[in-house]
């Protein structure tokens, strides 16, 4: 039990997927200009990543690994993720329109979000068992959401501020992300 | 649209150099630039995928139906990524271990899908190959430059790509500024480089 809690805390804070592992930075900079977009993206990632993590782990465990097909992992995973995103989109549109309206435009972007593919690959690489995989597929996107929402809060303030011309927009956002990353680096001593 | 092949090639080196002018592909940029050797290795791998996926997308552009084009592009890209992965495992194993999950993640690098979508599906094979090569080389240069700054300050060394040689820049008395090779240094350094690029571009 203790190990699992450590894994969860580690995935959310110590190895934060955005700020320490540098995965999913394109949507991080793209959707953090407003709080609404950031929350929508964070929710969409949590939802898709959990399902993608589960499906890819089962595929690897029951098909790729026993049949020695691991060398095509990359193709299989990206296809699974792309199909899953499409499926989730159709499913939400039909059955939960309210949620679809909220997540709508962020869902297609998730296919090329390297955080999703990254966590699926980490699950395999670290040889997590089923329970550990579930925890990691929930905790990593939770860390993604945490960092994204915090950062969107900061960025909304920066837009109002007077930033020197060459530093405007992406440049100042990256520097700010750097200092946020520094504070997350401070959690390193916890584990 | 009357650009020559040479112009398609050179625009990737300055006008549209990723990740500065096109803010795409940030994850590998930040993650692999701890040392020059890793940065250049990543750049070369991405360039290979970019050139060949651009050529194939361009060659098949009249066959691929536009409604399912993105999954088709992804399959094309994933194929070349697997080739790179297997070749690297065979000929450059230490680099393969260093880059780790970032090699399979070339498949979700937005630069490559972005070029397929924005350029290769609308242009001829020669122009697409030139575009891929230009953008790829630009990306490699950008990674090399960022990695050189980070490695020089963060570790006091410059590692030569594709060999085991490591140049020591400052001698034994140098105290490394480890902030630069840690995660925060990557963000800050890239942000400042972007600001410098903006400053030069304004003139």
Interface residues (C-beta under 8 A of the other chain):
Chain A: X19 X20 X21 X22 X23 X24 X25 X26 X29 X71 X72 X73 X74 X75 X77 X78 X79 X82 X111 X112 X113 X114 X117 X118 X121 X122 X125 X164 X165 X166 X167 X168 X170 X171 X172 X173 X174 X175 X176 X177 X178 X179 X181 X182 X184 X185
Chain B: X23 X24 X25 X26 X27 X30 X31 X70 X71 X74 X75 X78 X79 X81 X82 X85 X86 X100 X101 X104 X105 X107 X108 X109 X110 X113 X179 X182 X183 X184 X185 X186 X187 X188 X189 X190 X191 X192 X194 X195 X196 X198 X199 X202
